[in-house]
Amino acid sequence: MVTADKLSKGMTAKISALLPSPHEERLSAMGCVPGTKITLEFIAPSGDPLAFNVEGYLLGLRKSEAKLLIVEPIAGAANG
């Protein structure tokens, strides 16, 4: 199981599931639903928060929130 907080900068992955949490509904409302492709665009100098490209917009998530997204990395889909 790989979670979005483990992606490297520039990596693209497809969300396969959301772990149950109090943030699940909010993450879904922001476009983090199974089948969506996300790309890790930026990592803060301290390592937290992370910024993902989700359906063409930039979404900032804390590492604790990114850990709730189970993803499948897409081979060869790196932006940088």
C-alpha positions as CSV (number, residue, x, y, z in Angstrom):
1,M,0.0,0.0,0.0
2,V,1.4,3.4,-1.1
3,T,0.0,6.6,0.2
4,A,0.2,10.0,-1.4
5,D,2.7,11.4,1.2
6,K,5.3,8.8,-0.1
7,L,5.3,10.2,-3.7
8,S,8.4,12.0,-4.9
9,K,8.2,15.4,-6.4
10,G,6.9,15.2,-10.0
11,M,5.4,11.7,-9.6
12,T,1.9,11.1,-10.9
13,A,-0.4,8.5,-9.3
14,K,-4.0,7.4,-9.5
15,I,-6.0,7.5,-6.3
16,S,-7.3,4.0,-5.6
17,A,-9.0,4.6,-2.2
18,L,-9.4,6.9,0.7
19,L,-8.8,5.6,4.2
20,P,-11.7,6.2,6.6
21,S,-11.2,9.4,8.6
22,P,-13.0,12.5,9.7
23,H,-11.4,14.2,6.6
24,E,-12.8,11.7,4.1
25,E,-15.8,13.9,3.0
26,R,-13.7,17.1,2.7
27,L,-11.0,15.3,0.6
28,S,-13.7,13.9,-1.7
29,A,-15.3,17.3,-2.1
30,M,-11.8,18.7,-3.1
31,G,-11.6,16.1,-5.9
32,C,-9.6,13.3,-4.1
33,V,-11.8,10.4,-5.2
34,P,-10.8,7.0,-6.6
35,G,-9.7,7.1,-10.2
36,T,-8.4,10.7,-10.0
37,K,-4.8,11.3,-11.2
38,I,-2.7,13.5,-8.9
39,T,0.8,14.8,-9.3
40,L,3.0,16.0,-6.4
41,E,4.1,19.4,-7.6
42,F,5.7,21.1,-4.5
43,I,7.1,20.1,-1.1
44,A,7.6,22.7,1.6
45,P,11.2,23.2,2.8
46,S,10.2,21.6,6.1
47,G,8.6,18.7,4.2
48,D,5.1,19.6,5.2
49,P,2.7,20.7,3.6
50,L,2.6,19.1,0.1
51,A,1.0,20.6,-3.0
52,F,-0.7,18.3,-5.5
53,N,-2.1,19.0,-9.0
54,V,-5.6,17.5,-8.9
55,E,-7.6,17.8,-12.1
56,G,-5.8,21.0,-13.1
57,Y,-5.8,22.9,-9.8
58,L,-3.2,23.0,-7.0
59,L,-4.3,21.4,-3.7
60,G,-2.2,21.8,-0.5
61,L,-2.4,19.0,1.9
62,R,-0.7,18.3,5.2
63,K,1.2,15.0,5.3
64,S,-1.3,13.6,7.7
65,E,-4.0,14.2,5.1
66,A,-2.0,12.9,2.2
67,K,-1.5,9.7,4.2
68,L,-5.2,9.1,3.9
69,L,-5.0,8.7,0.1
70,I,-4.0,5.3,-1.2
71,V,-2.5,5.7,-4.6
72,E,-1.0,3.6,-7.5
73,P,2.0,5.3,-9.0
74,I,1.8,5.6,-12.8
75,A,5.0,4.3,-14.4
76,G,6.8,6.8,-16.6
77,A,4.4,9.6,-15.6
78,A,6.8,12.2,-14.1
79,N,6.6,15.9,-14.7
80,G,10.1,16.8,-13.9
